[in-house]
Structure formats: structure tokens, C-alpha cells
Amino acid sequence: MHPLLRRYMPILDWGRSYNRAALSNDLLAAVIVTIMLIPQSLAYALLAGLPPQAGIYASILPIVLYAIFGTSRALAVGPVAVVSLMTASAIGQVAEQGTAGYAAAALTLALMSGGFLVMLGVLRLGFLANFLSHPVIAGFITASGILIAASQLRHILGVPAHGHTLFAMVNSLLAHMGQVNGPTVAIGAGATAFLVWVRKGLKPRLRALGVGPRMADTLTKAGPVLAVVLSTLAVWAFDLQARGVAIVGEVPQGLPPLTMPGLSPDLLGQLLAPAILISIIGFVESVSVAQTLAARKRQRIDPDQELIGLGAANIGAAFTGGYPVTGGFSRSVVNYDAGAETPAAGAFTALGLAIAAVALTPLVHYLPKATLAATIIVAVLGLVDLSILRRTWAYSRGDFLAVAITIVLTLALGVETGVAAGVVTSVGLHLYKTSRPHVAEVGLVPGTQHFRNIHRHDVLTDPGVVTLRVDESLYFVNARFLEDLVQDRIARGGGLRHVILMFSAVNEVDFSALESLEAINRRLGELGIGLHLSEVKGPVMDRLKMVHFLRELNGQVFLSQYDAWMALTGGRSGAAARA
């Protein structure tokens, strides 16, 4: 089999060893995940502002395509809360919710997101996701959880509120408080309380009654289905629709249709930035889950191939009536815990959802939207982690600033502005910190060949020799800083004869830094002071050999700092120093 084909289609690898035991485990996992996904898919489509069937459609072909192209054995792909919120925010700016243009824009967004992910995967550019630091992701997900929960309160209260920011949502809710519908509140609050109890107390209760651990876990995961069934029966039996309870209504019965995304230049231009943002956020969330689950079984995933798998899933969603998808945390954990052995579990889940789309959609006609809203609220409660503010404050004020800005701006101005501001803040703080690298003056630890900071340790120094350990790669942002620092140090005088730059932590020297080193060399040469380098790493030395710097260096390059010390001090002990 051609290696390139196996690389881009992992199913050809794991599929060769597929056996009856894996089939049994995958089928069981698929049944459990399907039960969980039916109400969840409907709910997330509601969150995205789309018809409920879009959630089912987005969970069929995308899962199959990921099973073919993805590398994770347990990742479950489909609609997730954060991406659904970002979808609503993005297409709400180009089309009115409930219109054909709104649904078409969702298809276009999925196609653009998929295309962008595939491009990154083919070019092996997955590292670009690293620009989203963990504090920014944590802050964004926390703020998104709050926004998602707030956005669903209108369905719980039965009022026509709206808004894409927390202030707009709260303001709209308060303005419509006089229209609160009692039966809707009863259903929404009851479903929320029931689902919270299912999450916290049902499994221990079942275990106490003697139910086996796997069965207890399955019944707990089926809690949302029970809430859907009970609330749907209540609306039908008591004709609560006539009393103002909003219901899902008619859901088309059948397999996902073949759809065509809109490709007008104006629409593509308006959705370009949101598509890129959704792609990166979705990929980071997905690959984090995939890596965590793979590590538990000592497996590995290929992040670049994951980009292709997720991209294919999104392209599939675009042509089958869906919207942007990614790997979900909760469903993936359920898939893993249920014993999924291979991506085939996802394909079987897609089959189960297809059966549901054909046979079960008429049963959700009377399903109250308040129940779906309760499902979403309970699901996203686990996303909100405000403790990240306390933990980053204690560890790094820069990371705290990035988290705080991301949370505040996401809540105040929307998801795109919030995450963009978080990224800009993180990159800006990184540039600021690296623009002022830590440079320590070091001396010899007595009785050893080790050199340490003279301000932290009792070390030996020589008044005629100064060693500066540079603890950062040198590039255009910090090149001038090193020049100024060396200038300040030699300005103190004291019979200085040699300056050693200890490069043990320097991984790169760019052209701007090279020019700074040349300037330092010229300045020291004019003063009769030698400039020396020690512990230069191979790749850095290779670059320096390509230019004339080493030929014009008025000192030497030493293999180790101890060699430099012995050569330049003549092996003298020097004087013990500690500031």
C-alpha cells in the first residue's frame, strides 16, 4: 500500500487489524454515544440559531469522514457548545436568524473552516495553533460558557430576548421580564434541576441500589434523553403549546440532504476571519481532548493529520445541511469510557443518528425548547472555571492579564473580539518579556566547574573578567537591550580586560542580533577589551561561521565557560563575591 495513501487515510492502517472484539466494543460505545448525542445535537443547533435537524445532520457524515481521516481512536466529532456559539455570532452578522440565508451562511462557514483546516494539515502548519496560549483558551472558554448559559435563559423564561454580548443579553432579558411564561419556566427550571441531579447524584444512587458500574454509567448518560421524553409528553398531554410553551415543531424526516454552500465573494469575505478563528479554536479544543485520551492508552495522534480529519468533517457538514463541527470533550470522554477501540465507533454512531433522523424525528415535535436550553446550560456549567483568574494571578501577572482581558472583552464585545484581544495580549506580553531577557553576571562556584549568578550564590570572580550569561535567544526585539546592558557594565570601569558572553541558553541569533554583536565587538575593541563567547550551541555556531563575525571577533570562542575562565584568569582563584 502506498505510504502517502496510508498517511492521509489512517483507516487503512487500523482497519487491517480490526477484529470481532473491537467490533463489539465499538458497537456498545456507539449505542451509548448515540443516546447522548440525540438531545445534545438538537440543543446545539438551537444554540447556533439553526433548525434542530441541523445538529443531527452535522453529526452524521462528519463523523464518518473523521473516522476515515482522523488519527484519534476515541475522539467524537460533531457540534459543540463553543463552536455553536461562535457560529451564531459569525453568521448573525451577515444574515437574519430563521432565514434561508442564515442556514446557507452556516454551510459556507463550515466549508471555509474545513478548507482552512485541510490546508493547514497538508502544509503541516498545526503549530500555528500554539499562538493561542492556555490562559487565553481557558479565559475564552470560561467566558463562552457564561455567554452560552446567559443566551439560553430566554428559552427557560419563554421571552423573545436577544444579544451576542453579556450586557446586551441581560439588558434584553430585563426588558422582557413582563412577558415571562409560567409553564415554560416550570419546564425549564425542572429540567435544569433534574439534569443537575442526574450529573451529581444518579450514578451513586444506582450503585447503592446494586446496579453495575457500566449500566449505572449508561443510565446516567441517558439522563438528558429521559428529560426530553418526560417534558415532551407533558407538553403533548397538557397542550402546553397553547399556553405559550415554545416547541421544536416539525422536524424533517429523512437522511441529511445534499446542500450547496453560498460562494458569493461578499459572503466569503465577511466570513473569512470568523472561519479562521473557529478553525483554530475548534482544532485546539479537539487536539487537546484527543491527546489526553490517547495518552491513557499509550497511543499517539498526529496533529497535522488531525487537521485534515477535522477539515474533512467540516467539509462534509457543509454539503449535508450542517454547520462547523469539532471534537467534543464530553462526548469523547463518554466514547472512551464506553470502551471505543477504534474510529469505527464514530461511524456506528453516525449510523445510529441516521436511523434517528429517519425514524425518530416525528417524536420530537412537542419537545419544548426550554428542555434543550436546560441541556445546554447544564452541559456548559463545566466550562466555567473562574479559578483560572486566581491561579494565574498567583503565578504570573502577565498570564492573568491575558486571561482577564479575554474574559472581559468576550463578555463585553463578543467572542471574536475577546479571543483576538487575548491572542494579541499574549503575543505582546511575550515580545515585551523577551525584549528584556534575563542576563545574569556569573562566577565560579568554588570547587566545581559550574557558574552561577553572583547575586544568588557565593562564587569566585575576577575584577578583570566579566561573564554575562544570556538566558534568551537573541533576535530583533532584544538585540539593542544586550548592547545597552554590556555598555552599562563596562561603564563601571574597574580594570576590565575581558567580557565573556555565555551562550548556553541561546538557541538562535538573528541578523539584527548579529549586528548588535558586531557593534559590541567594535566598541570593546576600541576600549582594548576582549569579547569572548562560550558554550555556543552547534546551530548558532553554524550560522556565525557563515559570516565574517568570528573572523573579526577580538577574542575567542570557548567550548565551555570553565575553559574560558581558566584561560582568561590564568587559573587564579579570584575573590569570593556575593551581593
C-alpha positions as CSV (number, residue, x, y, z in Angstrom):
1,M,0.0,0.0,0.0
2,H,1.4,3.4,-0.9
3,P,2.8,5.2,2.2
4,L,1.3,8.5,1.2
5,L,-2.2,6.9,1.0
6,R,-1.7,5.4,4.4
7,R,-0.5,8.7,5.9
8,Y,-3.6,10.6,4.7
9,M,-6.1,7.8,5.4
10,P,-5.3,6.2,8.8
11,I,-8.3,3.9,8.4
12,L,-6.2,1.9,6.0
13,D,-3.8,1.3,9.0
14,W,-6.1,0.5,11.9
15,G,-8.6,-1.2,9.6
16,R,-6.3,-4.0,8.7
17,S,-6.2,-5.3,12.3
18,Y,-9.9,-4.8,13.0
19,N,-11.5,-7.8,14.7
20,R,-14.6,-9.1,16.4
21,A,-13.6,-7.9,19.9
22,A,-13.1,-4.3,18.6
23,L,-16.4,-4.5,16.8
24,S,-18.3,-5.5,19.9
25,N,-16.7,-2.7,22.0
26,D,-17.2,-0.1,19.2
27,L,-20.9,-1.0,18.8
28,L,-21.5,-0.7,22.6
29,A,-19.8,2.7,22.7
30,A,-21.8,3.8,19.6
31,V,-25.1,3.0,21.3
32,I,-24.2,5.0,24.4
33,V,-22.9,8.0,22.5
34,T,-25.9,8.0,20.1
35,I,-28.3,8.1,23.1
36,M,-26.3,11.1,24.4
37,L,-26.0,12.9,21.1
38,I,-29.6,13.0,20.0
39,P,-30.8,15.6,22.5
40,Q,-27.3,17.3,22.5
41,S,-27.3,17.7,18.8
42,L,-30.7,19.2,18.8
43,A,-29.7,21.6,21.6
44,Y,-26.5,22.8,20.0
45,A,-28.3,23.5,16.7
46,L,-30.7,25.7,18.8
47,L,-27.7,27.5,20.3
48,A,-26.3,28.1,16.8
49,G,-29.6,29.6,15.8
50,L,-30.3,26.9,13.3
51,P,-33.2,24.4,12.8
52,P,-32.8,21.4,15.2
53,Q,-32.2,18.9,12.5
54,A,-29.0,20.8,11.5
55,G,-27.5,19.4,14.7
56,I,-28.3,15.8,13.7
57,Y,-27.1,16.4,10.1
58,A,-23.8,17.8,11.4
59,S,-23.3,14.6,13.4
60,I,-23.6,12.0,10.6
61,L,-21.3,12.4,7.6
62,P,-18.7,14.5,9.5
63,I,-18.3,11.6,12.0
64,V,-17.8,9.1,9.1
65,L,-15.2,11.4,7.4
66,Y,-13.3,11.8,10.6
67,A,-13.3,8.0,11.1
68,I,-11.6,7.8,7.7
69,F,-9.1,10.6,8.0
70,G,-8.6,11.2,11.8
71,T,-6.0,9.6,14.0
72,S,-7.7,9.5,17.4
73,R,-9.3,6.2,18.4
74,A,-11.8,7.9,20.8
75,L,-12.5,11.4,19.6
76,A,-16.2,12.0,18.9
77,V,-16.8,14.8,16.3
78,G,-19.9,16.9,16.0
79,P,-21.5,20.2,17.1
80,V,-20.0,21.6,20.4
81,A,-21.2,24.4,22.6
82,V,-18.3,26.9,22.0
83,V,-18.3,26.4,18.2
84,S,-22.1,26.7,18.1
85,L,-21.9,30.0,19.9
86,M,-19.2,31.3,17.6
87,T,-21.3,30.1,14.6
88,A,-24.3,32.1,15.8
89,S,-22.1,35.1,16.4
90,A,-20.5,35.0,13.0
91,I,-23.5,34.3,10.7
92,G,-25.7,36.6,12.8
93,Q,-23.8,39.5,11.4
94,V,-24.5,38.5,7.8
95,A,-28.0,37.1,7.8
96,E,-31.1,37.2,9.9
97,Q,-31.8,34.1,12.0
98,G,-34.5,31.9,10.7
99,T,-33.9,32.8,7.0
100,A,-32.6,30.6,4.2
101,G,-29.6,33.0,4.0
102,Y,-28.7,32.2,7.6
103,A,-28.6,28.5,7.0
104,A,-26.7,28.9,3.8
105,A,-24.1,31.1,5.6
106,A,-23.7,28.3,8.2
107,L,-22.9,25.9,5.3
108,T,-20.4,28.4,3.9
109,L,-18.8,28.8,7.3
110,A,-18.4,25.1,7.6
111,L,-16.8,24.8,4.1
112,M,-14.4,27.7,4.8
113,S,-13.4,26.3,8.1
114,G,-12.9,22.8,6.6
115,G,-10.9,24.1,3.7
116,F,-8.6,26.2,6.1
117,L,-8.0,23.1,8.3
118,V,-7.2,20.9,5.4
119,M,-4.8,23.5,4.1
120,L,-3.0,23.7,7.4
121,G,-2.8,19.9,7.6
122,V,-1.4,19.4,4.2
123,L,1.2,22.2,4.7
124,R,1.9,20.8,8.3
125,L,1.2,24.1,9.9
126,G,-0.5,22.8,13.0
127,F,2.0,24.8,15.1
128,L,0.1,28.0,14.4
129,A,-2.5,26.9,17.0
130,N,0.3,27.4,19.6
131,F,-0.3,31.2,19.3
132,L,-3.4,30.5,21.4
133,S,-1.9,30.2,24.9
134,H,-3.5,28.1,27.5
135,P,-4.5,31.1,29.6
136,V,-6.2,32.7,26.6
137,I,-8.1,29.4,25.7
138,A,-9.1,28.9,29.4
139,G,-10.3,32.5,29.6
140,F,-12.2,32.3,26.3
141,I,-13.9,29.0,27.2
142,T,-14.9,30.3,30.6
143,A,-16.4,33.5,29.1
144,S,-18.1,31.5,26.4
145,G,-19.6,29.2,29.0
146,I,-21.1,32.2,30.7
147,L,-22.4,33.7,27.4
148,I,-23.9,30.3,26.4
149,A,-25.7,29.9,29.7
150,A,-27.0,33.5,29.5
151,S,-28.1,33.1,25.9
152,Q,-30.3,30.2,26.9
153,L,-32.1,32.0,29.7
154,R,-34.6,33.4,27.2
155,H,-35.8,29.9,26.4
156,I,-36.0,29.0,30.1
157,L,-38.1,32.1,30.7
158,G,-40.0,32.0,27.4
159,V,-39.2,35.6,26.4
160,P,-38.0,36.9,23.0
161,A,-34.7,38.3,24.3
162,H,-31.6,38.6,22.1
163,G,-28.0,39.8,22.0
164,H,-24.4,38.5,21.4
165,T,-22.8,40.1,24.4
166,L,-23.5,39.6,28.1
167,F,-24.6,43.2,28.6
168,A,-27.0,43.0,25.6
169,M,-28.4,39.7,26.8
170,V,-29.0,40.8,30.3
171,N,-30.5,44.1,29.2
172,S,-32.8,42.4,26.8
173,L,-33.9,39.9,29.4
174,L,-34.7,42.6,31.9
175,A,-36.7,44.5,29.2
176,H,-38.9,41.4,28.6
177,M,-39.3,40.2,32.2
178,G,-43.0,41.2,32.0
179,Q,-43.5,38.5,29.3
180,V,-42.2,35.5,31.3
181,N,-44.2,32.4,30.6
182,G,-45.0,30.4,33.7
183,P,-45.3,26.9,32.2
184,T,-42.1,27.4,30.3
185,V,-40.3,28.4,33.5
186,A,-41.6,25.3,35.2
187,I,-40.4,23.0,32.4
188,G,-37.0,24.8,32.1
189,A,-36.3,25.0,35.8
190,G,-37.5,21.5,36.4
191,A,-35.4,20.1,33.5
192,T,-32.3,22.0,34.7
193,A,-32.7,20.7,38.3
194,F,-33.3,17.2,37.1
195,L,-30.2,17.2,34.8
196,V,-28.0,18.7,37.6
197,W,-29.2,15.9,39.9
198,V,-28.6,13.3,37.2
199,R,-25.0,14.5,36.8
200,K,-24.3,14.7,40.6
201,G,-26.4,12.1,42.3
202,L,-27.9,9.5,39.9
203,K,-24.9,7.3,39.5
204,P,-24.1,6.9,43.2
205,R,-27.8,6.2,43.8
206,L,-27.9,3.5,41.2
207,R,-24.7,1.9,42.5
208,A,-26.2,1.9,46.0
209,L,-29.2,0.0,44.6
210,G,-26.9,-2.6,43.3
211,V,-26.7,-1.6,39.6
212,G,-23.4,-2.5,37.9
213,P,-20.9,0.3,37.2
214,R,-21.3,0.2,33.4
215,M,-25.1,0.1,33.5
216,A,-25.2,2.9,36.1
217,D,-22.9,5.0,33.8
218,T,-25.0,4.3,30.8
219,L,-28.2,5.3,32.6
220,T,-26.6,8.5,33.8
221,K,-25.5,9.4,30.3
222,A,-29.1,8.8,29.2
223,G,-30.4,11.4,31.7
224,P,-31.0,14.1,29.0
225,V,-33.0,11.6,26.9
226,L,-35.3,11.0,29.9
227,A,-35.7,14.8,30.4
228,V,-36.6,15.1,26.7
229,V,-39.1,12.3,26.9
230,L,-40.9,13.5,30.0
231,S,-41.1,17.1,29.0
232,T,-42.3,16.2,25.5
233,L,-45.0,14.0,27.0
234,A,-46.0,16.8,29.4
235,V,-46.4,19.3,26.6
236,W,-48.4,16.9,24.5
237,A,-50.6,15.6,27.3
238,F,-51.5,19.0,28.7
239,D,-51.5,21.0,25.5
240,L,-48.9,23.4,26.9
241,Q,-48.1,24.7,23.4
242,A,-51.5,26.5,23.6
243,R,-50.3,28.2,26.8
244,G,-47.2,29.7,25.2
245,V,-44.6,27.0,25.6
246,A,-42.3,27.1,22.6
247,I,-41.7,23.7,21.0
248,V,-39.3,22.4,18.4
249,G,-42.1,21.8,15.9
250,E,-41.9,19.8,12.8
251,V,-38.5,18.3,12.0
252,P,-37.9,17.0,8.5
253,Q,-37.8,13.2,8.5
254,G,-35.1,11.6,6.4
255,L,-31.3,11.5,5.8
256,P,-29.3,14.7,5.5
257,P,-29.9,16.4,2.2
258,L,-27.3,17.4,-0.3
259,T,-26.7,21.1,0.2
260,M,-24.6,23.7,-1.6
261,P,-22.9,26.4,0.5
262,G,-23.1,30.0,-0.7
263,L,-19.9,31.1,-2.5
264,S,-20.5,34.8,-3.2
265,P,-17.4,36.9,-2.8
266,D,-19.1,39.2,-0.3
267,L,-20.2,36.4,1.9
268,L,-16.8,34.7,1.7
269,G,-15.1,38.0,2.7
270,Q,-17.4,38.6,5.6
271,L,-16.9,35.0,7.0
272,L,-13.2,34.7,6.4
273,A,-12.0,35.9,9.8
274,P,-14.7,34.0,11.8
275,A,-13.9,30.8,9.8
276,I,-10.2,31.0,10.7
277,L,-11.0,31.7,14.3
278,I,-13.5,28.9,14.6
279,S,-11.0,26.5,12.9
280,I,-8.2,27.3,15.3
281,I,-10.4,27.3,18.4
282,G,-12.0,24.0,17.3
283,F,-8.7,22.4,16.5
284,V,-7.1,23.4,19.8
285,E,-10.1,22.0,21.8
286,S,-10.2,18.9,19.7
287,V,-6.5,18.0,19.7
288,S,-6.3,18.6,23.5
289,V,-9.0,16.1,24.1
290,A,-7.5,13.6,21.5
291,Q,-4.1,13.8,23.1
292,T,-5.4,13.3,26.6
293,L,-7.4,10.2,25.7
294,A,-4.6,8.8,23.5
295,A,-2.1,9.1,26.4
296,R,-4.3,7.0,28.6
297,K,-3.9,4.0,26.3
298,R,-0.3,4.8,25.3
299,Q,-1.4,5.7,21.8
300,R,-0.4,8.8,19.8
301,I,-2.1,11.1,17.4
302,D,-0.7,13.1,14.5
303,P,-1.8,16.8,15.0
304,D,-1.3,17.6,11.3
305,Q,-3.4,14.7,10.2
306,E,-6.0,15.7,12.8
307,L,-6.2,19.0,10.9
308,I,-7.1,17.0,7.8
309,G,-9.6,14.8,9.6
310,L,-11.4,17.8,11.2
311,G,-11.2,19.7,7.9
312,A,-12.8,16.7,6.0
313,A,-15.6,16.6,8.7
314,N,-16.4,20.3,8.3
315,I,-16.4,20.0,4.5
316,G,-18.8,17.1,4.9
317,A,-21.1,19.2,7.2
318,A,-21.1,21.9,4.5
319,F,-22.6,19.6,1.9
320,T,-25.1,17.8,4.2
321,G,-27.0,20.6,5.9
322,G,-24.8,21.0,8.9
323,Y,-22.5,23.7,10.3
324,P,-19.0,23.8,11.8
325,V,-18.0,20.9,14.0
326,T,-15.1,19.7,16.1
327,G,-14.1,17.1,18.6
328,G,-16.2,17.5,21.7
329,F,-14.9,16.9,25.2
330,S,-17.9,15.3,26.9
331,R,-18.9,13.0,24.1
332,S,-15.3,11.9,23.5
333,V,-14.9,11.1,27.2
334,V,-18.2,9.1,27.0
335,N,-17.0,7.4,23.9
336,Y,-13.7,6.5,25.6
337,D,-15.3,5.3,28.9
338,A,-17.8,3.2,26.9
339,G,-14.9,1.2,25.5
340,A,-14.5,2.5,22.0
341,E,-11.5,0.8,20.4
342,T,-11.3,2.5,17.0
343,P,-12.7,5.3,15.0
344,A,-15.3,2.8,13.7
345,A,-17.2,3.6,16.9
346,G,-17.9,7.0,15.4
347,A,-19.1,5.5,12.1
348,F,-21.5,3.3,14.1
349,T,-22.7,6.4,16.0
350,A,-23.3,8.1,12.7
351,L,-25.4,5.1,11.6
352,G,-27.5,5.3,14.8
353,L,-28.1,9.0,14.3
354,A,-29.1,8.4,10.7
355,I,-31.7,5.9,11.9
356,A,-32.9,8.5,14.4
357,A,-33.1,11.1,11.6
358,V,-35.3,8.7,9.5
359,A,-37.5,7.2,12.2
360,L,-37.5,9.3,15.4
361,T,-37.8,12.9,14.3
362,P,-41.6,13.0,14.4
363,L,-41.4,12.1,18.1
364,V,-39.7,15.5,19.0
365,H,-42.4,17.7,17.5
366,Y,-43.7,18.6,21.0
367,L,-40.2,18.8,22.6
368,P,-40.0,22.1,24.5
369,K,-37.1,24.4,23.6
370,A,-36.8,25.1,27.4
371,T,-35.6,21.5,27.8
372,L,-33.0,21.8,25.1
373,A,-31.9,25.1,26.8
374,A,-31.6,23.3,30.1
375,T,-29.5,20.6,28.4
376,I,-27.1,23.3,27.1
377,I,-26.9,25.2,30.4
378,V,-26.0,22.1,32.4
379,A,-23.5,21.0,29.7
380,V,-21.6,24.3,29.8
381,L,-21.5,24.6,33.5
382,G,-18.3,22.6,33.5
383,L,-16.7,25.0,31.1
384,V,-16.8,27.9,33.5
385,D,-13.6,28.0,35.6
386,L,-13.2,31.3,37.2
387,S,-10.4,29.9,39.4
388,I,-8.1,30.4,36.4
389,L,-8.0,34.1,37.5
390,R,-6.8,33.3,41.0
391,R,-4.2,30.7,39.8
392,T,-2.7,32.9,37.1
393,W,-2.6,35.9,39.5
394,A,-0.6,33.8,41.9
395,Y,1.8,32.5,39.3
396,S,2.2,35.1,36.5
397,R,0.6,38.6,36.3
398,G,1.2,38.6,32.6
399,D,-0.9,35.4,32.1
400,F,-3.5,36.9,34.5
401,L,-3.7,40.0,32.3
402,A,-4.2,37.8,29.2
403,V,-7.0,35.8,30.9
404,A,-8.7,38.8,32.4
405,I,-8.7,40.7,29.0
406,T,-10.0,37.7,27.2
407,I,-12.9,37.1,29.7
408,V,-13.9,40.8,29.9
409,L,-13.8,41.5,26.2
410,T,-15.5,38.2,25.3
411,L,-18.4,39.0,27.6
412,A,-18.5,42.7,26.7
413,L,-17.8,42.7,23.0
414,G,-18.3,39.2,21.7
415,V,-16.4,36.0,21.1
416,E,-14.3,37.2,18.1
417,T,-13.1,40.4,19.8
418,G,-12.4,38.5,23.0
419,V,-10.2,35.8,21.6
420,A,-8.4,38.1,19.2
421,A,-7.6,40.5,22.1
422,G,-6.4,37.6,24.2
423,V,-4.0,36.4,21.4
424,V,-2.7,40.0,20.8
425,T,-2.2,40.4,24.6
426,S,-0.3,37.1,24.9
427,V,1.9,37.8,21.9
428,G,2.5,41.4,23.1
429,L,3.5,40.2,26.6
430,H,5.8,37.6,25.1
431,L,7.5,40.2,23.0
432,Y,7.8,42.5,25.9
433,K,9.3,39.8,28.2
434,T,11.8,38.6,25.5
435,S,12.7,42.2,24.7
436,R,14.2,42.4,28.2
437,P,15.8,39.0,28.6
438,H,17.3,37.8,31.8
439,V,21.1,38.3,31.7
440,A,23.0,37.2,34.8
441,E,26.6,38.1,35.7
442,V,28.0,34.8,36.8
443,G,31.0,33.5,38.8
444,L,32.7,30.1,39.5
445,V,31.2,28.0,42.3
446,P,34.2,27.1,44.4
447,G,35.4,23.5,44.0
448,T,33.3,23.0,40.8
449,Q,33.3,23.8,37.2
450,H,29.8,25.4,37.5
451,F,29.0,29.1,37.1
452,R,26.1,30.8,38.9
453,N,24.5,34.2,39.4
454,I,26.8,36.4,41.6
455,H,23.7,37.8,43.3
456,R,22.3,34.4,44.3
457,H,25.4,32.3,45.2
458,D,28.8,32.6,46.9
459,V,31.0,32.4,43.8
460,L,34.6,33.3,42.7
461,T,35.0,36.4,40.4
462,D,37.9,38.2,38.8
463,P,37.8,42.0,38.6
464,G,39.3,41.9,35.1
465,V,36.9,39.3,33.7
466,V,33.1,39.7,33.5
467,T,30.9,36.8,32.3
468,L,27.3,37.6,31.3
469,R,25.0,34.6,30.8
470,V,22.3,35.4,28.3
471,D,19.2,33.4,29.1
472,E,17.2,34.0,25.9
473,S,17.6,33.7,22.2
474,L,18.8,36.9,20.6
475,Y,16.6,38.5,17.9
476,F,15.5,41.9,16.7
477,V,13.3,42.6,19.8
478,N,16.1,42.3,22.3
479,A,19.3,42.9,20.3
480,R,19.6,46.5,21.4
481,F,18.9,45.6,25.0
482,L,22.0,43.4,25.1
483,E,24.1,46.3,23.6
484,D,22.9,48.7,26.3
485,L,23.5,46.2,29.1
486,V,27.1,45.5,28.0
487,Q,27.7,49.2,27.7
488,D,26.3,49.9,31.2
489,R,28.5,47.1,32.6
490,I,31.8,48.3,31.1
491,A,31.0,51.9,32.1
492,R,31.6,50.8,35.7
493,G,35.3,50.5,35.0
494,G,37.4,48.6,37.5
495,G,40.2,47.4,35.2
496,L,38.0,45.3,33.0
497,R,40.1,43.3,30.4
498,H,37.6,40.6,29.1
499,V,33.9,40.3,28.6
500,I,32.5,36.7,28.1
501,L,29.0,36.2,26.7
502,M,27.9,32.8,27.9
503,F,25.5,31.4,25.2
504,S,24.4,28.2,26.9
505,A,20.7,29.3,26.7
506,V,20.9,31.0,23.3
507,N,19.2,28.9,20.6
508,E,19.2,31.5,17.8
509,V,20.9,34.7,16.8
510,D,19.0,36.6,14.0
511,F,20.6,39.2,11.7
512,S,19.6,42.1,13.9
513,A,21.3,40.4,16.9
514,L,24.3,39.7,14.8
515,E,24.7,43.4,14.0
516,S,24.4,44.1,17.7
517,L,27.2,41.6,18.5
518,E,29.3,43.3,15.8
519,A,28.7,46.7,17.4
520,I,29.6,45.3,20.9
521,N,32.8,43.8,19.4
522,R,33.8,47.1,17.8
523,R,33.1,49.1,20.9
524,L,35.0,46.7,23.2
525,G,37.9,46.5,20.7
526,E,38.2,50.3,20.7
527,L,38.5,50.2,24.5
528,G,41.0,47.4,24.5
529,I,38.6,44.9,26.0
530,G,38.3,41.4,24.6
531,L,34.9,40.0,23.6
532,H,34.7,36.2,24.0
533,L,31.9,33.6,23.6
534,S,31.4,30.4,25.5
535,E,29.2,27.3,25.2
536,V,27.8,28.3,21.8
537,K,25.4,25.7,20.5
538,G,26.0,24.0,17.3
539,P,23.2,25.5,15.2
540,V,24.2,29.0,16.4
541,M,27.8,28.4,15.6
542,D,26.9,27.2,12.2
543,R,25.2,30.5,11.5
544,L,28.0,32.6,12.9
545,K,30.5,30.7,10.7
546,M,28.6,31.8,7.6
547,V,29.5,35.5,8.1
548,H,32.6,37.4,9.0
549,F,31.8,37.9,12.7
550,L,34.1,35.2,14.0
551,R,37.0,36.4,11.9
552,E,36.7,39.9,13.3
553,L,36.0,38.8,16.9
554,N,38.7,40.4,19.1
555,G,38.5,37.5,21.5
556,Q,38.0,33.7,21.4
557,V,35.2,31.2,21.3
558,F,35.5,28.7,24.1
559,L,33.9,25.2,24.3
560,S,32.9,25.7,27.9
561,Q,32.7,28.5,30.4
562,Y,35.2,26.8,32.6
563,D,37.8,26.7,29.8
564,A,37.2,30.5,29.3
565,W,37.7,31.1,33.0
566,M,40.9,29.1,33.2
567,A,42.3,30.7,30.0
568,L,41.5,34.3,30.8
569,T,42.2,34.3,34.6
570,G,45.2,32.1,34.4
571,G,43.5,29.7,36.8
572,R,43.5,32.2,39.6
573,S,41.0,31.6,42.4
574,G,39.8,35.2,42.3
575,A,37.7,36.6,45.1
576,A,34.6,35.3,46.7
577,A,31.7,37.5,45.9
578,R,28.0,37.7,46.8
579,A,25.8,40.7,46.6
